[in-house]
Structure formats: C-alpha cells, structure tokens
Amino acid sequence: MRLILFFNGWGVPKEIFKFLARDDFEIKIIDLEEKVDLEELKKYEEINVIAWSFGVYNASKQLENQKNITLNKVVAINGSTKAIHKRYGISPMIFDRTLKNLNTNTYLEFMKNTGLDILKVKDEEVIKNYRNILTEFGKNYKEIPSLFKYSLISTKDRIFPSRSLMNYYKDTEYKLIEEEHYPFDRWNSWGEILDEF
C-alpha cells in the first residue's frame, strides 16, 4: 500500500481537496490540530509527504524524530518550517495582526488572498475554532529543522512571499510555479503533485 500524508494549511476544510484523484494512493489529510498515528504508518510500503502552508511546519514537527518510518518523497508547497519568521515565513507582526483581528470578514479576505475565493463561512463557531487553532499554533511555535527535500513555490503568493521561500530553500531542490498561495487547481490528482519532482 502506498500512502500520501497531506499536511493541510490553516483554515481550509478537507473537503476542498476532494476533487483531486487518488491515483493508487491512500490519502490521509492532517489538519493543524490533528496528530499523526505513527504506529499506523508502519503498515504502508511507501509513505510520501505533501505539506502546504503552515502544514509544512506541522509535518516537520510531527515527523522530525521518527526513526522507524522511511519517507519516500517529501514535498513542501508554499510554506517553510520557519513559518512565523520575518525573513523566511510570515512576519510575526502580520501573524499577530491576523489573529487579533480575526472575524468572518477578515477570514474571507484572507482566503481571497490565498486564491481560494470559494469559501463562504458565516458561522461564528467555525471562526472561533479557527482562532483557537491559530492561537495554539502561535503559542507552541518554535524553530525546528526542515524535513523537506523538495519545494514548490508560487510566484503570486500573497501569504508566504516567494522571495522568502526561495531564500529558505536555496540549498534544496525547488521549483517556481505561476500560482497563488492555494495552487491545487493546477493538478488533477495527488500523484501529479509528486510528479513535479
């Protein structure tokens, strides 16, 4: 069995990715607040990791000390392990401002800036949950080593500046793509993402 572990970014429901064909992979989507079942991973013959946005940090954090698991391809998309960082990620000032001012309108504005202008969230409970997740992310954030061998960097990204990511991944194999922060409409299947490298 072949697995793709996809570490999702913040504030995007898993259903958004349902349009991507599985090819012959099993797909597990991990949100920021979720933990990977490391024992369960041992049953797979091949494990690939794709991580997007803050999911890049989450993947490195959850998988950094796993000696018993061999990873095949490990691909970052529009994110870095230094997720809250003036030079290599989102500036701490912008992170704090986003958290402080988060409401339905600012959330929808943020989504528009990612290039994902299809979410119409009006439920304050959903926003409250996203605020809690972002608060926890900021509270538990610390600098950790990167897990990633490959990186896709969108040239039109308004969340993680492409120049910052190019500097961060300068010693890694990266590819520039002419997309926004949310680039998934570029692909028809999960396998196509892995085939970028």
C-alpha positions as CSV (number, residue, x, y, z in Angstrom):
1,M,0.0,0.0,0.0
2,R,1.2,3.5,-0.9
3,L,0.3,6.5,1.3
4,I,0.3,10.2,0.8
5,L,0.2,12.1,4.1
6,F,-1.1,15.6,3.3
7,F,-0.5,18.2,6.0
8,N,-3.1,20.9,5.4
9,G,-2.7,24.6,6.0
10,W,-4.8,26.7,8.4
11,G,-8.5,27.3,8.0
12,V,-9.2,25.2,4.9
13,P,-11.7,22.3,5.2
14,K,-10.5,18.9,4.0
15,E,-13.4,18.7,1.5
16,I,-11.7,21.3,-0.6
17,F,-9.2,18.7,-1.8
18,K,-11.8,16.0,-2.7
19,F,-11.6,16.8,-6.4
20,L,-8.0,15.5,-6.5
21,A,-7.9,11.9,-7.8
22,R,-6.2,9.5,-5.5
23,D,-4.4,7.6,-8.3
24,D,-3.3,4.4,-6.5
25,F,-2.5,6.1,-3.2
26,E,-4.3,6.1,0.1
27,I,-4.7,9.7,1.2
28,K,-4.7,10.9,4.8
29,I,-5.3,14.7,5.4
30,I,-3.9,16.0,8.6
31,D,-5.2,19.4,9.8
32,L,-3.0,21.6,12.1
33,E,-4.7,20.5,15.3
34,E,-4.5,16.8,14.5
35,K,-1.9,14.2,15.4
36,V,-0.5,11.6,13.0
37,D,-0.9,8.0,14.2
38,L,2.7,6.9,13.8
39,E,2.1,3.3,14.6
40,E,-0.5,3.0,11.8
41,L,2.1,4.3,9.3
42,K,4.2,1.2,9.7
43,K,1.7,-0.8,7.7
44,Y,2.5,1.1,4.5
45,E,5.1,0.0,2.0
46,E,5.7,3.6,0.7
47,I,5.0,6.9,2.5
48,N,5.0,10.2,0.8
49,V,4.5,13.6,2.4
50,I,3.0,16.7,0.9
51,A,2.6,19.7,3.1
52,W,1.1,23.1,2.3
53,S,1.4,26.5,4.0
54,F,1.5,26.1,7.9
55,G,1.2,22.3,7.2
56,V,4.9,22.4,6.3
57,Y,5.8,23.4,9.8
58,N,3.3,20.8,11.2
59,A,4.8,18.0,9.1
60,S,8.4,18.7,10.2
61,K,7.3,19.0,13.9
62,Q,5.3,15.7,13.9
63,L,7.8,13.6,11.8
64,E,11.2,15.1,12.8
65,N,12.2,12.3,15.3
66,Q,10.7,9.3,13.6
67,K,13.5,6.8,13.1
68,N,11.2,3.8,12.3
69,I,9.5,5.4,9.3
70,T,11.1,5.8,5.9
71,L,9.7,8.6,3.8
72,N,9.8,8.4,0.1
73,K,9.1,11.9,-1.5
74,V,8.7,14.8,0.9
75,V,7.3,17.9,-0.8
76,A,6.6,21.4,0.7
77,I,4.2,23.7,-1.0
78,N,4.2,27.5,-0.2
79,G,5.4,27.2,3.3
80,S,8.6,26.8,5.4
81,T,9.5,25.2,8.8
82,K,10.3,28.8,9.9
83,A,6.6,29.6,9.4
84,I,6.5,32.7,11.7
85,H,9.7,34.4,10.7
86,K,10.5,37.9,9.3
87,R,12.9,36.5,6.7
88,Y,11.7,33.0,5.8
89,G,7.9,32.9,6.5
90,I,5.1,35.1,7.6
91,S,6.3,38.1,9.6
92,P,5.4,37.8,13.3
93,M,3.7,41.2,13.1
94,I,1.3,40.0,10.3
95,F,0.7,36.8,12.2
96,D,-0.3,38.7,15.4
97,R,-2.5,41.1,13.4
98,T,-4.3,38.3,11.6
99,L,-5.0,36.6,15.0
100,K,-6.1,39.8,16.8
101,N,-8.5,40.9,14.0
102,L,-9.9,37.5,13.0
103,N,-13.6,37.6,12.3
104,T,-15.8,36.3,9.5
105,N,-14.9,39.2,7.2
106,T,-11.2,39.1,7.8
107,Y,-11.2,35.3,7.4
108,L,-12.9,35.6,4.0
109,E,-10.5,38.4,3.0
110,F,-7.6,36.1,4.0
111,M,-9.0,33.3,1.9
112,K,-9.3,35.6,-1.1
113,N,-5.6,36.5,-0.7
114,T,-4.8,32.8,-0.8
115,G,-6.5,32.5,-4.2
116,L,-9.2,30.3,-2.7
117,D,-12.3,32.5,-3.1
118,I,-14.9,29.8,-2.8
119,L,-15.4,29.6,0.9
120,K,-18.5,31.4,2.3
121,V,-18.1,30.8,6.0
122,K,-20.6,32.7,8.0
123,D,-20.7,30.6,11.2
124,E,-19.0,32.4,14.1
125,E,-18.4,29.0,15.8
126,V,-16.2,28.0,12.8
127,I,-14.2,31.2,13.0
128,K,-13.9,30.8,16.8
129,N,-12.4,27.3,16.2
130,Y,-10.0,28.6,13.6
131,R,-8.9,31.4,16.0
132,N,-8.2,28.7,18.7
133,I,-6.2,26.7,16.2
134,L,-4.2,29.7,15.2
135,T,-3.7,30.7,18.8
136,E,-2.3,27.2,19.7
137,F,-0.1,27.3,16.6
138,G,1.5,30.6,17.7
139,K,1.8,29.5,21.3
140,N,3.6,26.2,20.5
141,Y,5.7,27.6,17.7
142,K,9.5,27.0,18.0
143,E,12.2,26.7,15.4
144,I,12.8,23.2,14.2
145,P,14.8,21.6,11.4
146,S,13.2,21.2,8.0
147,L,12.1,17.7,6.8
148,F,11.8,18.7,3.1
149,K,13.9,17.7,0.1
150,Y,11.6,19.4,-2.5
151,S,9.6,22.6,-2.5
152,L,7.1,24.2,-4.8
153,I,7.0,28.0,-4.6
154,S,4.2,30.1,-6.1
155,T,5.3,33.3,-7.7
156,K,2.0,35.0,-7.0
157,D,1.8,34.0,-3.3
158,R,0.4,36.8,-1.1
159,I,0.8,34.9,2.1
160,F,4.3,33.4,2.1
161,P,6.4,35.8,-0.1
162,S,8.1,33.7,-2.9
163,R,11.4,35.6,-2.3
164,S,11.4,34.5,1.3
165,L,10.8,30.8,0.4
166,M,13.4,30.9,-2.4
167,N,16.0,32.1,0.3
168,Y,14.8,29.4,2.7
169,Y,15.0,26.6,0.2
170,K,18.2,27.8,-1.6
171,D,20.0,24.6,-0.7
172,T,17.1,22.4,-1.5
173,E,15.5,21.4,-4.9
174,Y,12.7,23.9,-5.5
175,K,10.5,24.7,-8.5
176,L,8.7,28.0,-9.2
177,I,5.1,27.7,-10.3
178,E,3.0,30.6,-11.6
179,E,0.2,30.2,-9.0
180,E,-1.2,31.9,-5.9
181,H,-0.8,30.6,-2.3
182,Y,-3.5,28.0,-3.0
183,P,-2.2,26.3,-6.1
184,F,-4.1,23.0,-6.1
185,D,-6.3,23.7,-9.2
186,R,-3.1,23.2,-11.1
187,W,-3.4,19.5,-10.6
188,N,-6.0,16.8,-11.2
189,S,-4.5,14.2,-8.9
190,W,-2.3,13.7,-5.8
191,G,0.2,11.8,-8.0
192,E,0.7,14.8,-10.3
193,I,2.0,16.8,-7.3
194,L,4.6,14.2,-6.5
195,D,5.5,14.0,-10.3
196,E,6.6,17.7,-10.1
197,F,9.9,16.3,-9.0
